[in-house]
Amino acid sequence: MCYYFSLYIFQTKVSEEITTSSGRGGKLLNLSDSILISLIKHRQFDLVMMARNSIPVLGLLLLCCFASITEATYKYKYQDPKQPLGARIRDLMGRMTLEEKIGQMTQIERAVATADVMKNYFIGSVLSGGGSVPAPQATAEAWVNMVNEMQKGALSTRLGIPMIYGIDAVHGHNNVYKATVFPHNVGLGVTRDPALIKKIGAATALEVRATGIPYAFAPCIAVCRDPRWGRCYESYSEDHKIVQLMTEIIPGLQGEPPKNYRKGVPFVAGKKNVAACAKHYVGDGGTTKGINENNTVINENGLYSIHMPAYYNSIYKGVSTIMVSYSSWNGQKMHANKKLITDFLKNTLHFRGFVISDWEGIDRITSPPHGNYTYSIQAGVNAGIDMIMVPNNFNEFIDGLTQLAKKNVIPLSRIDDAVKRILRVKFTMGLFENPIADNSLANQLGSQEHRELAREAVRKSLVLLKNGKSAAYPLLPLPKKAPKILVAGSHADNLGNQCGGWTIQWQGVTGNELTSGTTILQAIKNTVDPTTQVVFNANPDATFVKSNHFSYAIVVVGEVPYAETFGDSLNLTISEPGPSTINNVCGAIKCVVVVVSGRPVVIQPYLAKIEALVAAWLPGSEGQGVADALFGDYGFTGKLARTWFKTVDQLPMNVGDKHYDPLFPFGFGLVTKPSA
């Protein structure tokens, strides 16, 4: 208030002096009042002071005005972006009560988050679980408005600490209607192209920011060692070296740290980037029989040499947060593993960002989950988890942590470590300066540029496993000009199936109503010659195939969408009627089979009938990338980043194992050249 009052006096006095002093004074007297005001607002005091001889009263007024600007703009040191990061954290920490600190450690689901809840409980973070949206088919503007409403509640607290909103953007901004859905990680690992993955990270960041969200729970850097695991499609490879390469998505999401930036310190470049989250720490891809949230039985050398290396790269690249795994290591729950979270991750690797739990992750420390919640809070927080994804029953968590802290069961030093780390990320990403989102990036959501990038990623992630009865008689690339072709299979005209889990809903949605994109069938129709008749029949019988005189057939089959435990499978079979479709079509006519799946599946029994075989993984919304390679506009280049087994009895089987006898080995992939 004092600032604006002083500015008004100053402006008025200058106007009077200009009016009564026609012809005298320096250059300043020729400036308009608005420019004077602008000079003051932008602290160009040296130019204003040129007028002291012309306007005698300016000296005193300017002193008052300068003091007012400083006082009004930055009441406290932590609010001043010119202060060193450490000084801002210390200043804010020194002003916080225990209640405010515990609020910062609490992450709640948007369904229970209101402006009043944010204000009354000092909540530090909100998230959207899979499929948790402000409204069905919500626009970017609707997302921004929702996030801002919660943010205003956080900013209305005594200290005005902004909250951080997080979401699972694991293959693009996959929760959001009309966002670009990129291939899942299992396909991206095939590309072995870190530059491409970095571009995907940058595009994803723009789409996430378009909805007002500054934090993405990605990337998953699990090393999936057993395809029976329901999260295997979230893993880039069975080989940690490929997973390490793919951590280049982090500077895509967050921006590239300067060359002299301190390693281990979180980095977010600005309002077009998001805080990233490397997950799930550590060993989540090595559980027995691939059972989700199960026990990873491996010695220390194996854990550090297979499952840990990608975390080194992530920390080196400035990842802001790390999420703890539901799984156990040799019987000990990771959410309670102080040795790995505090001693190794924080103290040995010098990770300076914050560690976050998974959804109700601390609840699962006990069996049954939530069986002794007080103990779960104690074990999880003392192990080194900084932010707890509650996500719904936040009163119980806040009350429990408060009592444990007051009794010193959880030391205040542990609380302070957690809050410092959370504040460090928030300060680093500029949340204090820019807490309120706007609609300026709304046009980035599902933009054509991003869809073209996704299309490129699709074609580079395809693996050609078989091409013709022999190398001398390849089937691919297919001719675009043919009298009549058959497209068959449950996945040919199904956008939901080709996107997989973690798309609009947590478990994914089968069908074509979930979002916008191009199915593989539509892509084929877009690509063939206008004179070519394309006949689609999802599951034709052999008589239909034989009687229609097709030139060739494209059969698209695979797995139906799933996520996490719902995807655990001990048989890894193609979903029905996929096998019968392959037998009916490929037994009667030359065909190419495109497998849409989150992992290698049983294919050996059908291989003899199949003329050409393509692994398309879960390509996402841009099915045109599949047609690009099938018809030779681009060549096949992908190499398996996973071993393709003969039978499930061989599992787990990974490259380098003593008894390695795959159907298609790690690194296999036939190459074709684009058609002339």
C-alpha positions in Angstrom: 0.0 0.0 0.0 2.8 2.4 0.9 4.5 1.6 -2.4 1.5 2.6 -4.5 0.9 5.7 -2.3 4.5 6.9 -2.7 4.3 6.2 -6.4 1.1 8.3 -6.6 2.8 11.2 -4.8 5.8 10.9 -6.9 3.8 10.8 -10.2 1.7 13.8 -9.1 4.7 15.9 -8.1 6.5 15.1 -11.3 3.4 16.2 -13.3 3.2 19.5 -11.3 6.9 20.2 -11.9 6.6 19.5 -15.6 3.5 21.7 -15.9 5.2 24.7 -14.1 8.7 24.2 -15.5 8.1 24.5 -19.2 11.4 24.8 -21.0 13.7 23.9 -18.1 15.2 20.7 -16.9 16.8 17.8 -18.6 15.7 14.8 -20.7 13.5 13.4 -18.0 11.0 16.3 -18.2 10.2 15.1 -21.8 9.2 11.7 -20.5 5.5 10.8 -19.8 4.3 10.0 -16.4 3.7 6.4 -17.5 7.3 6.0 -18.4 8.4 7.4 -15.0 6.2 4.8 -13.3 7.6 2.0 -15.5 11.1 3.1 -14.6 10.4 2.8 -10.9 8.5 -0.5 -11.3 11.5 -1.9 -13.1 14.0 -0.4 -10.7 15.7 1.9 -13.2 16.5 4.3 -10.4 19.6 5.6 -12.0 17.6 7.2 -14.9 15.1 8.6 -12.5 17.8 10.2 -10.4 19.0 12.2 -13.4 16.1 14.5 -12.6 17.2 15.5 -9.1 18.5 18.9 -10.2 15.3 19.6 -12.2 12.9 18.4 -9.5 14.2 19.1 -6.0 11.6 17.1 -4.2 12.5 13.8 -5.9 15.3 12.8 -3.5 13.2 12.4 -0.4 10.3 10.9 -2.3 12.5 8.3 -4.1 14.0 7.2 -0.8 10.5 6.6 0.6 9.4 4.9 -2.7 12.5 2.6 -2.8 11.9 1.4 0.8 8.2 0.9 0.0 8.9 -1.2 -3.1 11.2 -3.4 -1.2 8.9 -3.8 1.8 5.8 -4.4 -0.3 7.3 -6.8 -2.8 9.4 -8.9 -0.4 8.2 -8.9 3.1 10.4 -11.9 3.9 13.7 -13.1 2.5 12.2 -16.4 1.3 10.0 -14.5 -1.1 12.9 -12.8 -2.8 14.1 -14.8 -5.9 17.4 -13.0 -5.9 18.3 -14.5 -2.5 20.4 -17.7 -2.6 18.4 -20.9 -2.6 19.7 -22.0 0.8 18.9 -18.7 2.4 15.4 -18.8 1.1 14.9 -22.3 2.5 16.4 -21.5 5.9 14.3 -18.3 6.2 11.0 -20.1 5.4 11.8 -23.1 7.6 12.5 -20.8 10.5 9.0 -19.3 10.2 7.1 -22.6 9.9 5.2 -24.4 12.7 5.2 -28.2 13.0 1.6 -28.2 11.6 2.8 -26.3 8.5 5.7 -28.6 8.0 3.6 -31.8 8.2 1.2 -30.2 5.7 4.0 -29.9 3.3 4.8 -33.6 3.6 1.2 -34.5 2.7 0.0 -35.3 -0.8 -3.8 -35.8 -1.3 -6.0 -36.8 -4.2 -7.8 -34.1 -6.1 -11.2 -35.7 -5.2 -10.7 -34.7 -1.5 -8.8 -31.4 -2.2 -10.7 -28.1 -1.9 -9.4 -24.6 -1.4 -10.5 -24.8 2.3 -8.7 -28.2 2.8 -5.6 -26.7 1.3 -5.7 -23.7 3.5 -6.8 -25.4 6.8 -4.3 -28.3 6.6 -1.4 -26.5 4.8 -1.4 -29.2 2.2 1.8 -29.3 0.2 0.8 -31.4 -2.8 -2.2 -32.7 -4.7 -2.3 -35.4 -7.3 -4.6 -37.0 -9.9 -4.7 -40.7 -9.7 -5.3 -42.7 -12.9 -8.5 -41.5 -14.4 -9.1 -38.8 -11.8 -10.2 -35.7 -13.8 -12.1 -32.5 -13.2 -14.8 -33.7 -15.6 -15.2 -36.3 -18.4 -13.4 -35.0 -21.6 -12.3 -31.9 -19.6 -10.6 -29.2 -21.6 -7.2 -27.7 -20.8 -8.9 -24.7 -19.4 -11.0 -26.8 -17.0 -7.8 -28.4 -15.7 -6.2 -25.0 -15.2 -9.2 -23.7 -13.4 -9.3 -26.7 -11.1 -5.5 -26.6 -10.3 -5.7 -22.8 -9.7 -8.6 -23.1 -7.3 -6.6 -25.4 -5.1 -3.5 -23.3 -5.5 -5.3 -20.2 -4.3 -6.3 -22.1 -1.2 -2.6 -22.9 -0.5 -1.5 -19.3 -1.2 -4.1 -18.0 1.3 -2.2 -19.6 4.2 -0.1 -17.6 6.6 3.1 -18.1 4.7 1.6 -18.6 1.2 3.6 -21.7 0.3 2.4 -22.9 -3.1 1.3 -26.5 -3.5 2.7 -28.8 -6.2 0.2 -30.7 -8.4 1.4 -34.1 -9.7 0.0 -36.5 -12.3 1.0 -39.8 -14.0 2.1 -38.6 -17.5 3.8 -41.8 -18.3 3.4 -42.0 -22.1 2.4 -38.4 -22.8 -0.3 -36.6 -20.8 -2.3 -39.8 -20.8 -5.0 -38.9 -18.3 -6.2 -36.0 -20.4 -8.7 -36.0 -23.3 -7.2 -35.3 -26.7 -3.6 -35.3 -25.4 -0.9 -37.0 -27.5 -0.5 -40.6 -26.4 3.1 -41.7 -27.1 4.2 -45.3 -27.2 4.7 -47.0 -23.8 8.2 -47.4 -22.7 8.5 -51.0 -23.8 8.4 -49.7 -27.4 10.5 -46.6 -26.8 13.4 -48.8 -25.5 13.5 -50.5 -29.0 14.5 -47.2 -30.6 17.7 -46.9 -28.5 17.3 -43.2 -29.5 17.9 -40.9 -26.5 17.5 -37.8 -28.6 14.0 -38.9 -29.6 13.1 -39.7 -26.0 14.3 -36.3 -24.9 12.0 -34.7 -27.5 9.1 -36.8 -26.2 9.9 -35.5 -22.7 9.8 -31.9 -23.8 6.5 -32.4 -25.7 5.0 -34.2 -22.7 6.1 -31.3 -20.4 4.3 -28.8 -22.6 1.1 -30.8 -22.7 1.2 -31.3 -18.9 1.8 -27.5 -18.3 -1.0 -26.8 -20.8 -3.3 -28.1 -18.1 -1.7 -26.1 -15.3 0.2 -29.0 -13.8 4.0 -28.7 -13.0 4.9 -32.2 -11.8 4.9 -35.6 -13.7 5.3 -39.0 -12.1 7.7 -40.1 -14.8 9.9 -41.7 -16.0 9.6 -45.3 -14.8 13.1 -46.6 -15.0 12.4 -50.2 -13.8 14.4 -52.9 -15.4 11.8 -55.6 -16.2 13.4 -59.0 -15.9 10.3 -61.0 -16.2 7.5 -60.2 -18.8 4.9 -61.8 -16.6 5.0 -58.6 -14.6 1.9 -56.4 -15.2 4.0 -53.3 -15.4 6.6 -54.6 -17.9 5.4 -52.2 -20.6 6.4 -49.3 -18.3 10.0 -50.6 -18.5 12.3 -49.6 -21.4 14.3 -52.9 -21.4 15.5 -55.9 -19.5 19.0 -54.4 -20.0 19.9 -51.6 -17.6 22.2 -50.0 -20.2 19.2 -49.2 -22.4 17.2 -47.9 -19.4 20.1 -45.7 -18.6 20.1 -44.3 -22.2 16.4 -43.5 -21.9 16.9 -41.4 -18.8 17.4 -38.6 -21.3 13.7 -38.1 -21.0 14.5 -36.3 -17.7 16.2 -33.2 -19.3 13.4 -33.3 -21.8 10.8 -33.0 -19.1 12.7 -30.7 -16.8 15.0 -28.8 -19.2 18.8 -29.2 -19.6 20.8 -28.1 -16.5 23.6 -25.7 -17.1 27.1 -27.3 -17.5 28.2 -26.1 -14.1 25.1 -27.1 -12.3 25.7 -29.0 -9.1 25.0 -32.7 -9.6 22.2 -34.3 -7.5 20.4 -31.0 -7.1 16.9 -30.9 -8.6 16.6 -28.7 -11.7 13.5 -27.4 -13.6 14.2 -24.8 -16.3 10.9 -22.9 -16.3 7.2 -22.6 -16.9 7.4 -24.9 -20.0 9.0 -27.7 -18.0 7.8 -30.0 -15.3 9.5 -31.6 -12.3 10.2 -35.3 -13.1 10.0 -38.4 -10.9 12.3 -41.4 -11.4 10.4 -44.6 -10.2 10.1 -47.1 -8.6 13.1 -47.2 -6.2 14.4 -49.8 -6.4 14.2 -53.4 -7.9 10.5 -53.2 -8.9 11.2 -55.0 -12.2 12.9 -58.0 -10.6 10.1 -59.6 -8.4 9.6 -63.3 -8.2 7.6 -64.6 -11.2 7.0 -61.0 -12.1 4.3 -60.6 -9.5 3.5 -57.0 -8.9 4.5 -55.5 -5.5 6.3 -58.8 -4.7 9.7 -59.7 -3.4 12.9 -59.1 -5.4 15.3 -61.8 -4.4 18.8 -60.8 -5.5 22.1 -60.2 -3.8 23.5 -56.7 -3.2 25.8 -56.9 -6.2 22.8 -57.8 -8.4 20.7 -55.0 -7.1 23.4 -52.4 -7.6 24.5 -53.6 -11.0 21.1 -54.2 -12.6 18.4 -52.2 -10.9 20.3 -49.2 -9.6 22.4 -47.8 -12.5 19.6 -45.7 -14.1 19.1 -43.9 -10.8 22.8 -42.7 -11.0 22.0 -41.2 -14.4 18.7 -39.7 -13.2 20.3 -38.0 -10.2 23.2 -36.8 -12.3 20.7 -35.2 -14.7 19.0 -33.3 -11.9 15.8 -35.3 -11.4 13.6 -33.5 -8.9 11.9 -36.5 -7.2 12.2 -40.2 -6.7 9.3 -42.5 -6.0 9.7 -45.6 -3.7 8.6 -49.0 -4.9 5.8 -51.1 -3.4 8.1 -54.1 -3.8 10.4 -55.7 -1.2 14.1 -56.5 -1.4 15.0 -59.9 0.1 11.9 -59.6 2.3 12.1 -56.0 3.4 9.6 -53.5 2.2 11.2 -50.7 0.2 9.0 -48.2 1.8 10.7 -49.0 5.1 14.2 -49.5 3.8 16.3 -46.8 5.5 19.5 -48.3 4.3 18.6 -47.8 0.6 16.5 -44.6 0.9 18.5 -42.5 3.4 22.0 -44.1 3.7 22.5 -44.8 0.0 20.2 -42.6 -2.1 20.5 -39.5 0.0 23.9 -39.8 1.7 25.9 -41.8 -0.8 24.4 -40.6 -4.1 23.8 -37.1 -2.7 20.3 -36.9 -4.1 19.0 -33.5 -3.0 15.4 -33.6 -4.3 12.6 -35.2 -2.4 11.6 -38.9 -2.0 7.8 -39.6 -2.5 5.9 -42.7 -1.6 3.7 -44.5 -4.0 -0.2 -44.5 -3.7 -0.9 -45.7 -0.1 2.6 -47.0 -0.2 3.3 -46.7 3.5 0.0 -48.6 4.2 1.5 -51.6 2.5 4.4 -51.8 4.9 2.2 -53.9 7.1 0.3 -57.0 6.2 -2.6 -56.6 5.8 -2.2 -53.1 4.4 -3.1 -50.3 6.9 -3.1 -52.9 9.7 -1.0 -50.7 11.9 -1.0 -47.3 10.4 0.9 -45.6 13.2 3.8 -48.0 12.7 3.6 -47.5 8.9 4.0 -43.7 9.3 6.9 -44.2 11.7 8.6 -46.8 9.5 8.1 -44.9 6.2 9.1 -41.4 7.4 12.0 -42.6 9.4 13.2 -44.6 6.4 13.6 -41.3 4.6 10.3 -40.8 2.6 9.7 -37.0 2.5 6.3 -36.7 0.9 3.5 -39.2 1.5 1.0 -40.0 -1.2 -1.8 -40.5 1.3 -4.0 -40.0 -0.9 -7.5 -39.8 0.6 -7.6 -40.2 4.4 -5.3 -37.2 5.1 -6.7 -36.5 8.6 -5.5 -39.8 9.9 -2.0 -39.3 8.4 -1.6 -35.7 9.6 -2.8 -36.6 13.2 -0.6 -39.7 13.3 2.6 -37.9 12.1 1.9 -35.0 14.4 1.7 -37.3 17.5 4.8 -39.2 16.5 6.8 -36.0 16.0 5.6 -34.5 19.3 6.7 -37.7 21.1 10.1 -37.6 19.2 9.4 -41.1 17.8 10.1 -39.3 14.5 12.8 -36.7 15.2 12.2 -33.1 14.2 15.4 -33.3 12.3 13.8 -35.9 10.0 10.7 -33.7 9.5 13.0 -30.8 8.7 15.0 -32.8 6.2 11.8 -33.8 4.4 10.5 -30.2 4.3 13.8 -28.7 3.2 13.8 -31.1 0.2 10.2 -30.3 -0.7 10.9 -26.6 -0.5 14.1 -27.0 -2.5 12.1 -28.5 -5.4 9.4 -25.8 -5.2 11.9 -23.0 -5.1 14.0 -24.5 -7.9 11.0 -24.8 -10.3 9.9 -21.3 -9.7 6.6 -22.1 -8.0 6.9 -19.2 -5.5 7.3 -16.7 -8.4 4.7 -18.4 -10.7 2.2 -20.3 -8.7 -0.9 -19.6 -10.8 -1.3 -21.3 -14.2 -2.8 -19.7 -17.3 -4.1 -20.9 -20.6 -1.2 -19.7 -22.7 -0.1 -23.3 -23.5 -3.6 -24.7 -24.2 -2.8 -25.1 -27.9 0.1 -27.5 -27.0 -2.4 -30.2 -25.9 -2.5 -32.8 -28.7 -0.8 -30.5 -31.1 0.0 -31.7 -34.6 3.7 -31.3 -34.0 3.5 -33.6 -31.0 1.4 -36.1 -32.9 4.0 -36.2 -35.7 6.7 -36.8 -33.0 4.6 -39.7 -31.6 4.2 -41.1 -35.1 7.9 -41.1 -35.6 8.3 -42.8 -32.2 5.8 -45.5 -33.3 7.6 -46.4 -36.5 11.0 -46.4 -34.8 9.7 -48.7 -32.1 8.4 -51.4 -34.4 10.4 -54.6 -34.6 10.1 -56.8 -37.7 10.5 -60.4 -36.5 9.8 -62.3 -39.6 9.5 -61.3 -43.3 8.5 -64.0 -45.8 8.9 -67.7 -45.9 12.6 -67.0 -46.7 14.8 -64.0 -47.0 14.6 -64.3 -50.8 10.8 -63.7 -50.7 10.0 -60.9 -48.3 6.4 -59.9 -47.9 7.1 -56.4 -46.5 6.9 -53.7 -47.6 3.4 -54.3 -48.7 2.2 -52.9 -52.1 -0.1 -50.0 -51.7 -1.9 -50.8 -54.9 -3.8 -54.0 -54.8 -7.4 -54.9 -55.9 -8.6 -55.9 -52.5 -7.0 -56.5 -49.1 -8.3 -57.8 -45.8 -7.7 -56.1 -42.4 -8.6 -58.4 -39.5 -8.1 -58.7 -35.8 -9.5 -57.3 -32.5 -6.9 -54.6 -32.4 -7.0 -53.2 -35.9 -9.8 -50.7 -35.2 -9.4 -50.1 -31.5 -7.7 -47.0 -30.3 -8.0 -48.1 -26.6 -6.3 -51.4 -27.3 -3.4 -49.8 -29.1 -2.9 -47.2 -26.3 -3.0 -49.8 -23.5 -3.3 -49.1 -19.7 -2.7 -45.7 -18.2 -4.8 -44.1 -20.9 -7.7 -41.8 -19.8 -8.5 -44.5 -17.1 -6.0 -46.2 -14.9 -6.6 -49.6 -16.5 -7.1 -48.1 -19.9 -10.3 -48.4 -22.0 -11.0 -50.6 -25.0 -12.8 -49.1 -28.0 -12.6 -45.8 -29.9 -14.5 -43.4 -27.6 -11.7 -42.7 -25.1 -9.8 -39.9 -26.9 -8.6 -38.7 -30.3 -6.1 -40.5 -32.5 -5.6 -42.8 -35.5 -6.4 -46.5 -35.4 -4.2 -48.9 -37.4 -7.2 -49.6 -39.7 -7.6 -45.9 -40.4 -3.9 -45.6 -41.0 -4.0 -48.4 -43.6 -6.9 -46.7 -45.4 -5.0 -43.4 -45.3 -2.0 -45.1 -46.9 -3.1 -47.5 -49.6 -3.9 -46.4 -53.2 -7.3 -44.9 -53.6 -8.2 -47.8 -56.0 -7.4 -50.4 -53.4 -10.5 -51.9 -51.6 -9.9 -52.3 -47.9 -12.2 -54.9 -46.2 -12.3 -55.0 -42.4 -13.6 -58.1 -40.6 -12.5 -58.4 -36.9 -12.7 -62.2 -36.8 -13.5 -63.8 -40.2 -13.8 -67.5 -40.7 -11.7 -69.4 -43.2 -14.5 -69.6 -45.7 -14.9 -65.8 -45.8 -11.2 -65.4 -46.3 -10.9 -68.0 -49.1 -13.9 -66.8 -51.0 -13.1 -63.1 -51.3 -9.8 -63.3 -53.4 -7.8 -61.0 -51.2 -4.3 -60.0 -52.4 -3.0 -60.2 -48.8 -4.2 -59.7 -45.2 -3.1 -57.6 -42.3 -4.0 -59.2 -38.9 -3.8 -57.0 -35.8 -4.1 -58.9 -32.5 -2.7 -58.7 -29.0 -3.4 -58.0 -25.3 -6.4 -56.0 -24.0 -5.5 -52.9 -21.8 -4.4 -53.5 -18.2 -2.2 -51.8 -15.5 -0.2 -53.0 -12.6 -1.4 -56.1 -10.8 -4.3 -56.6 -13.2 -1.7 -57.2 -15.9 0.2 -59.9 -14.0 0.0 -63.1 -16.2 1.5 -66.5 -15.9 0.5 -67.6 -19.4 1.2 -64.5 -21.6 -1.3 -65.5 -24.3 -2.8 -63.3 -27.0 -6.3 -62.4 -26.1 -9.1 -64.3 -27.7 -10.2 -64.3 -30.5 -6.7 -63.4 -31.6 -5.4 -67.0 -32.0 -8.4 -68.1 -34.1 -8.2 -65.0 -36.2 -4.5 -65.8 -37.0 -5.4 -69.4 -37.8 -8.4 -68.6 -40.0 -6.7 -65.8 -42.0 -3.0 -66.9 -42.1 -4.0 -70.4 -42.9 -5.8 -69.3 -46.0 -3.9 -66.3 -47.4 -0.5 -64.7 -47.1 -0.6 -62.4 -44.1 1.4 -60.1 -41.9 0.5 -60.3 -38.2 0.9 -57.1 -36.1 1.1 -57.9 -32.4 -0.1 -55.1 -30.1 1.1 -55.9 -26.6 2.9 -54.7 -23.5 5.5 -57.4 -23.7 6.5 -60.5 -25.6 3.6 -63.0 -25.8 3.2 -66.6 -26.8 3.5 -66.6 -30.7 5.5 -69.8 -31.5 2.4 -72.0 -32.1 1.3 -69.7 -34.9 4.6 -68.8 -36.4 4.7 -71.3 -39.2 1.4 -69.9 -40.7 2.5 -66.3 -40.4 4.3 -64.9 -43.4 5.5 -61.7 -41.7 5.4 -60.7 -38.0 5.7 -57.3 -36.5 5.9 -56.4 -32.8 4.1 -53.0 -32.4 4.0 -53.0 -28.6 1.6 -50.4 -27.3 1.9 -47.6 -30.0 -0.5 -45.1 -28.5 -2.7 -42.7 -30.4 -0.8 -42.4 -33.6 -1.4 -45.7 -35.5 -0.2 -44.0 -38.7 3.3 -44.9 -37.7 2.5 -48.6 -38.1 1.3 -48.1 -41.7 4.3 -46.0 -42.4 6.5 -49.0 -42.1 4.1 -51.7 -43.3 3.8 -50.0 -46.7 7.5 -48.9 -47.0 7.2 -45.1 -46.6 9.9 -45.8 -43.9 12.0 -48.8 -43.2 11.9 -51.1 -40.2 14.8 -50.3 -37.9 13.8 -51.4 -34.4 15.8 -54.0 -32.4 14.4 -56.0 -29.5 15.1 -54.5 -26.1 13.5 -57.6 -24.6 14.1 -61.3 -25.1 11.2 -63.0 -26.9 10.7 -66.4 -25.3 9.5 -69.6 -26.9 7.4 -70.8 -23.9 6.6 -69.3 -20.5 8.3 -72.2 -18.9 11.6 -70.6 -19.8 10.9 -67.5 -17.7 12.6 -65.6 -16.4 15.1 -65.5 -19.2 17.3 -62.6 -20.0 20.2 -61.9 -22.3 23.4 -63.2 -20.8 21.7 -66.1 -18.9 23.5 -69.5 -19.1 20.5 -71.3 -20.6 19.5 -68.7 -23.1 17.3 -70.2 -25.8 14.9 -67.6 -27.1 12.5 -67.5 -30.0 13.9 -64.1 -30.9 17.0 -62.9 -29.0 17.6 -59.6 -27.4 18.8 -57.2 -30.1 17.1 -59.0 -33.0 15.2 -57.1 -35.6 15.0 -57.4 -39.4 15.8 -54.2 -41.3 14.0 -53.0 -44.5 14.7 -50.0 -46.6 12.0 -47.5 -47.7 10.3 -48.3 -51.0 11.5 -46.3 -54.0 
